[in-house]
């Protein structure tokens, strides 16, 4: 019984410290670095998705800084409002190598989602 309790406690702790990021997919030679204010990865090949949530408080402005490197394949990026009000601060498909900033001005919970299809390269998103 104690072993199960310890396992649940460890999983709960990992969820808290990873900042509610999750995803799935298949990767080759992937190096990932995530924190409560960052999600990034570089890889030889990645097909799948990774996502994180960002909370914007009343009278707060959050800047999402994005760096994408594409050597081959496809990478898409979506930044959406979780309340399903169809607020799309950003939506990009088949992104080439680039850096840009998306500004979130309205309060609420936002989802940052990276989708890849046989993508070789990297991404770094900070807020």
C-alpha positions in Angstrom: 0.0 0.0 0.0 2.8 2.4 0.8 4.5 1.7 -2.5 1.3 2.7 -4.3 1.0 5.9 -2.2 4.7 6.8 -3.0 4.1 6.2 -6.7 1.1 8.4 -6.8 2.9 11.1 -4.8 5.9 11.0 -7.2 3.6 11.3 -10.3 1.7 14.2 -8.7 4.9 16.0 -7.9 6.2 15.6 -11.5 3.0 17.0 -12.8 3.2 20.1 -10.6 6.9 20.7 -11.5 6.5 20.3 -15.2 3.9 23.0 -15.5 1.1 21.0 -16.9 2.8 20.0 -20.2 2.0 16.9 -22.0 2.1 15.3 -25.4 2.7 12.2 -27.3 4.5 11.0 -30.4 7.5 9.2 -31.8 11.0 10.8 -31.7 14.5 10.0 -32.7 17.5 11.7 -30.9 15.2 14.1 -29.0 16.5 16.4 -26.3 13.7 18.2 -24.4 13.8 21.0 -21.9 10.6 22.1 -20.2 9.8 24.2 -17.2 6.9 26.2 -15.8 7.7 29.0 -18.3 9.3 27.2 -21.2 8.9 24.3 -23.6 11.6 23.4 -26.0 13.0 20.4 -27.9 15.5 19.5 -30.6 15.5 16.2 -32.5 16.5 14.4 -35.6 12.9 13.4 -36.2 9.6 14.0 -34.3 6.1 13.1 -35.3 3.5 14.0 -32.6 2.5 16.9 -30.4 3.4 18.7 -27.2 1.3 21.3 -25.4 1.4 23.5 -22.3 -1.0 25.9 -20.7 -0.4 29.6 -19.8 -2.6 31.6 -17.5 -3.1 35.4 -18.2 -4.4 37.3 -15.2 -6.5 40.5 -15.3 -4.5 43.6 -16.4 -1.5 41.3 -17.3 0.2 41.0 -20.7 2.1 37.8 -21.5 4.6 37.7 -24.4 5.1 34.3 -26.0 8.6 34.2 -27.6 8.8 31.5 -30.3 11.9 30.2 -32.1 11.5 27.5 -34.8 14.2 25.7 -36.8 13.0 23.5 -39.7 15.4 21.4 -41.6 12.7 19.1 -43.1 9.1 18.0 -42.4 6.3 20.0 -41.0 5.7 21.9 -37.7 2.5 23.7 -36.8 1.9 26.0 -33.8 -1.4 27.0 -32.2 -2.0 29.4 -29.4 -5.7 29.2 -28.4 -8.0 30.3 -25.6 -9.0 27.3 -23.5 -12.6 28.7 -23.0 -13.3 27.7 -26.6 -14.3 31.3 -27.5 -12.5 30.8 -30.8 -9.9 33.3 -29.9 -6.8 32.4 -31.9 -3.9 34.7 -31.0 -1.8 32.6 -33.4 -2.1 29.8 -35.8 0.8 28.8 -38.1 1.1 25.8 -40.5 4.2 24.3 -42.0 6.5 26.9 -40.3 9.9 27.5 -41.7 12.9 28.6 -39.6 11.8 31.9 -37.9 11.5 33.8 -34.6 8.6 35.8 -33.5 6.5 37.0 -30.5 2.8 36.6 -29.8 1.3 38.9 -27.2 -1.6 37.7 -25.0 -3.6 40.7 -23.7 -6.9 39.2 -22.5 -7.3 37.2 -19.2 -7.8 33.5 -19.3 -6.1 30.2 -19.8 -4.4 29.6 -23.1 -3.1 26.4 -24.7 0.2 26.4 -26.7 0.3 23.4 -28.9 3.1 22.2 -31.2 2.3 19.6 -33.8 4.9 17.9 -36.0 4.9 15.5 -38.9 8.3 14.0 -39.7 9.9 17.2 -38.6 13.7 17.6 -38.2 14.8 20.6 -36.3 13.8 22.3 -33.0 11.5 24.7 -31.2 11.8 26.9 -28.2 8.8 28.7 -26.7 9.1 30.9 -23.6 6.7 33.1 -21.7 
